[in-house]
Amino acid sequence: MISVDRSWWSAAGAHGGLLAAEGLAASRAKLADSGYDYPVKMLSVQFLAAVDERPLAVDARVERLSRASAVLSFTAAQDGEVALLGNAVFGVSRPGMRLDARRAPAVPDAEECEPFVLRPGLAPYGQHLEFRPATPARPLVGGEVAELLFWIRFADGRPLDAESVVLLTDALPPAAYALLVDPVPMPTVELSVHLGETLDEKPADGWALVSMRSRQAGSGWAIDDSVVWSADGRLLALGRQTRRVLRLTR
């Protein structure tokens, strides 16, 4: 049983990336109880209801387990009402074909970029993170491209393990905010994260370079893709989320 204090909220409730990370942590613990310690390869989460300060029960169960992989499902509920459901895939790493088609873009190092603070009322969780834009794009300044690219690190200095990286896939505002000048509610209803091999043996450290890019928006829905790289350019994770667009003005 956990609870999420308001410092980890987004606009309307607990931050989705944090909740996804909690689902992954519960799944990893359940897998360890079964005697296995496979790296996580994929996570998919559906957000059914906003999570507030009430106790949150996060439960995981093994759906399939073999000597090569494992599939677990998890739920998170408040007062018996399910607010989050998802699944995680774990698997052993083996030698084989290597392909890296999502190399980190060439941008200034984090230390060369100016600090940036997310609007506290829109993103209270931002106080736990340090943000530095790697390009001129900023949220809510009326830009021309629906993409944000920021250096991000945790204020408490925690390592970039799988749970931390899952959170970072949802750490930036919606990509459409790069086009807008006024905030628009865009809650996430589904988040999928695919993790690369970089974290199979040990966490990364320090800054991560995080991209959030819009793939499509229309009819009250939007699709955003995110990418997380380590400071030395290694791919950590690919994310995709489906958002509801509750109101849209430009």
Secondary structure, 3 states (H helix, E strand, C coil): CECCCHHHECCCCECHHHHHHHHHHHHHHHHHHCCCCCCEEEEEEEECCCCCCCCEEEEEEEEEECCCEEEEEEEEEECCEEEEEEEEEEECCCCCCCCCCCCCCCCCCHHHCCCECCCCCCCHHHHHEEEEECCCCCCCCCCCCCEEEEEEEECCCCCECHHHHHHHCCCCCCHHHHCCCCCCCCCEEEEEEEECHHHCCCCECCCEEEEEEEEEEECCEEEEEEEEEECCCCEEEEEEEEEECCCCCC
